Amino acid sequence: MKGNCGLIQEKFKVVNLLQKKRRQPDPRVVRTRNMLKCALLELIGEKGYDSIRVQDIARRATLNRATFYLHYRVSG
């Protein structure tokens, strides 16, 4: 039992290190993604999903198209 104590302490150290590496998301990233999501939802209501282009979403969110691609992958 006593030998396991060191092993358990090592496991807790690893868990603590992993928890420290998790960061809160950057508020700018959260804000940008929210802007893009809101723009998409508005456009779906107006145009329907199939007719929306990335440029439409970026324009509605008042962001550059390149910013969209920094945050999301697009499959062709």
N, C-alpha and C positions, 0 to 999 in steps of 0.2 A: 504494500500500500504506500509506503513511504517513497519508494522508487518512482511511483506514478505521479507524485506531486510535481516533480521537476518537469515531467512530460506535459502535464496539464498547464503548468505555468508557461511553458514554451508555446503551447497552442493558443493561450490567451494573448501572448505577445504578438503572434501572427495575426490573430483576429483584430487586435488593436491597431496594428500597422495597416491592415486592409481598410479599416474604418477611417483612419486618418487620411488615406489617399482619396476617398470619396469627397468630392467637393460639391458645394452648392452650385447650381447652374448660374452662369453669368446673367445678371438681370437684362443685359442688352440682348443676349441670345433669346431669352424668354420673351421679351417684348417683340423682337423681330418675328419669331415663330407665331406669336399670337396675332400679329398684324397680318401675316400671310394666311393663317387659318381663317380669320374673320373675312378677309378678302375673298377667299375661296368659297366660303359659305354664302356670302352675299351674291357672288356671281352664279353659283348653282341655282339660287332662287330666281335670278333674272334670266339666265341663258340656258340653264340645264348643263349637266356635267360634261357631256360629249363635245360641246362647242367651246369649251374654255381652253385657252392657251396659257402657257407659262407667262407670256408677256402681259396677258390680261390680269393675271393675279398680281404680278409685280407692279403694274401700273396702278391698280386699285389700292394696293398696300403702300403706295408711294415709295417703293424701293426699286433698286436696279435688278434686272433679271439675273445678273451674276450673283447677287445676294441670295436669290431663291436657290440657285444651284449650290451655294455653299451650305445650305441647310437641308436640302432634300435631293435624293437621287431621282432621276427620271428614267423610266424604261421606255424604250422606243418601240 
